[in-house]
């Protein structure tokens, strides 16, 4: 996917990790493990939302966030189409 945004590798990886944790949570049946996964999702959400990259594109952040999600989704392992 071609995008006008040059996402830092760490930000892109955090979004991929978020998708992975979300899929694991959807399939998990052990309550103690769901707690661990929910906490991981919270940490990753904060990491993504507070990344300094967003300050470098004022006014375009919503479009860039969607582009990040799309790019990470396409690169995420185990994506079902």
C-alpha positions in Angstrom: 0.0 0.0 0.0 1.3 3.4 -0.9 0.6 6.1 1.6 1.7 9.7 1.9 2.6 9.0 5.6 6.0 7.7 6.7 5.1 5.9 9.8 7.9 5.1 12.3 8.6 1.3 12.5 7.7 1.2 16.2 4.3 2.8 15.6 3.5 0.5 12.8 4.6 -2.5 14.9 2.4 -1.3 17.9 -0.6 -1.2 15.6 0.1 -4.7 14.3 0.6 -5.9 17.9 -2.8 -4.4 18.7 -4.5 -6.4 16.0 -2.8 -9.5 17.1 -3.8 -9.1 20.7 -7.4 -8.2 19.6 -7.6 -11.5 17.6 -6.2 -13.4 20.5 -8.7 -11.9 22.9 -11.6 -12.7 20.6 -10.6 -16.4 20.7 -9.5 -16.7 24.3 -11.7 -18.6 26.8 -9.5 -18.4 29.9 -10.7 -15.4 32.0 -7.3 -14.7 33.5 -5.8 -14.6 30.0 -8.5 -12.3 28.8 -7.5 -9.9 31.5 -3.9 -10.0 30.4 -4.9 -9.4 26.8 -7.2 -6.5 27.7 -4.4 -4.8 29.6 -2.1 -5.3 26.6 -4.7 -3.7 24.4 -4.9 -0.7 26.7 -1.1 -0.3 26.8 -0.9 -0.5 23.1 -3.7 1.9 22.6 -2.0 4.5 24.8 1.3 3.8 23.0 -0.3 4.4 19.6 -2.3 7.4 20.6 0.6 9.2 22.3 3.3 8.5 19.8 5.2 11.8 19.0 4.7 11.1 15.3 1.1 12.5 15.5 2.5 15.9 16.5 4.4 16.1 13.2 1.2 16.1 11.1 -1.2 18.5 12.8 -4.5 18.7 11.1 -4.1 15.5 9.2 -3.9 13.1 12.2 -7.4 11.5 11.6 -6.6 10.5 8.0 -3.1 9.4 9.1 -4.5 7.2 11.9 -6.8 5.5 9.4 -3.9 5.0 7.0 -1.9 3.5 9.9 -4.7 1.1 10.7 -5.0 0.0 7.0 -1.3 -0.4 6.5 -0.9 -2.4 9.7 -3.9 -4.6 8.9 -2.5 -5.5 5.5 0.9 -6.4 7.1 -0.5 -8.2 10.2 0.1 -11.9 10.3 -2.9 -14.1 10.1 -5.2 -11.6 8.5 -8.3 -13.3 7.1 -9.7 -12.0 3.9 
